Amino acid sequence: TQVKLLRVLQEFTFERLGSNTTIKVDVRLITATNQDLEKKISDGTFRKDLYYRLNVIAIVIPPLKTRKEDIKPLVEHFINKFSCRCNKKIKGISKQGLNKLLRYDWPGNIRELENVIERAVVLCRSTLLESGDFPLKTEFDKRINDIESLHEVEKEHIKMILKKTDYSLSEAAKRLGIHRNTLRLKMKEYGIKKNTGNAGSFAT
């Protein structure tokens, strides 16, 4: 296929499938890709001569994650587009919803954004798109999940040390490397109580 395209670009001629008649054309070709063609040339999967024939004038469009200022007007455009198509009266997007879209990195670029807005418009039951209408995992969301996981780990670790020290606050605090009052606060925060019938009674 690459050889045939190269011939068209060099000679401006081609034959239809199943025909021996050569057809001459006068065209200007615009191509686009999200692949690293120079790397593909090194890998041997893309012809170098075809690359140079195509790469006469190159326009590099940065990924959407580096053009955050474009997200809002694109969102407004897609909301209008899909609201009309779905016959829905979506007025716009909330500040929280827009902030969530701005925090996302958009690995699929504009097509992914368009798909997300279309889905939100179709499923939205109000006149305003909210943060919950976008099932996206941003780095902020991941950090929140990590924090919650760390809290759970800390809670389980404190419970284990308390059990090993027979709920002696002084000994447990010493093993944990924190002050006894800090341990009391963390136990209150995590709702940790002595697992006996005499709950609330701790050795100091």
Secondary structure, DSSP 8 states (H G I E B T S, - for coil): -HHHHHHHHHH-EEE-TT---EEE---------SS-HHHHHHHTSS-HHHHHHH-SS------GGG-GGGHHHHHHHHHHHHHHHHT----EE-HHHHHHHHHS--TTHHHHHHHHHHHHHHH--SSEE-GGG-----HHHHHHHHHHHHHHHHHHHHHHHHHHTTTBHHHHHHHHTS-HHHHHHHHHHHT---SSSSTT--B-
